[in-house]
Amino acid sequence: MQASRTTGQPSITIAQLEASYSAYCKALRMLIRDGISLAKIKRTVCWDRLELLHNTLPRQYRDPLVHYTMVKRDVETHQAAAD
């Protein structure tokens, strides 16, 4: 795997991103469920990868902020129902 010249990190292919999409979504849900702020979530790898997928393939992958809003609403609904 080739290292990125700007960050020194290994590059990742779109196919690898797509293959891990469900893991990024699961990580986002866990962060939201744990009450992590949006500002902190935006500094995570999963947010970066979701953003990269959306920017590369916007018709296939929704904006991470829209995804965040939908997941947050769902988590809050389930938490309220559990109380």
C-alpha positions in Angstrom: 0.0 0.0 0.0 1.3 3.4 -0.9 1.7 6.1 1.7 0.1 9.5 1.2 2.6 12.3 0.6 0.8 14.8 2.7 0.0 12.8 5.8 2.3 9.8 5.7 -0.7 7.5 6.2 -1.5 4.6 3.9 -3.9 5.5 1.0 -7.3 3.9 0.9 -9.2 2.9 -2.2 -12.9 3.7 -2.9 -13.5 -0.1 -2.9 -12.1 -0.4 0.6 -14.2 2.5 1.8 -17.3 1.0 0.3 -16.5 -2.4 1.8 -16.2 -0.7 5.3 -19.3 1.6 4.9 -21.4 -0.4 7.4 -18.6 -0.4 10.0 -18.4 3.4 9.7 -22.2 3.7 10.1 -22.0 1.4 13.1 -19.2 3.5 14.7 -21.2 6.7 14.1 -24.2 5.2 15.8 -22.1 4.1 18.8 -20.6 7.6 19.1 -24.1 9.2 19.1 -25.5 6.6 21.5 -22.5 7.4 23.9 -23.4 11.1 23.8 -20.3 12.3 22.0 -20.7 15.8 20.6 -20.9 16.5 16.9 -17.7 18.6 17.1 -15.9 15.5 18.5 -17.5 13.1 16.1 -16.3 15.3 13.2 -12.7 14.6 14.2 -13.1 10.9 14.0 -11.9 8.5 11.3 -15.4 7.2 10.7 -16.6 10.8 10.0 -13.7 11.4 7.7 -14.4 8.2 5.7 -18.1 8.9 5.5 -17.4 12.4 4.2 -14.9 11.0 1.7 -17.4 8.5 0.4 -20.1 11.2 0.1 -17.7 13.6 -1.7 -16.5 10.9 -4.1 -19.9 9.3 -4.8 -22.6 11.7 -3.7 -25.4 9.9 -5.4 -24.7 6.7 -3.5 -23.7 8.0 -0.1 -25.5 10.7 1.8 -23.9 13.7 3.5 -22.5 12.6 6.9 -24.4 15.5 8.5 -27.7 14.3 7.2 -26.8 10.7 8.2 -25.8 12.0 11.7 -29.2 13.8 12.1 -31.1 10.7 11.1 -29.2 8.4 13.4 -29.4 10.9 16.3 -33.2 11.1 15.9 -33.4 7.3 15.8 -31.2 6.9 18.9 -33.1 9.6 20.8 -36.4 7.9 19.9 -35.2 4.5 21.1 -33.8 6.0 24.3 -37.1 7.8 25.1 -39.0 4.6 24.5 -36.7 2.7 26.9 -37.3 5.2 29.7 
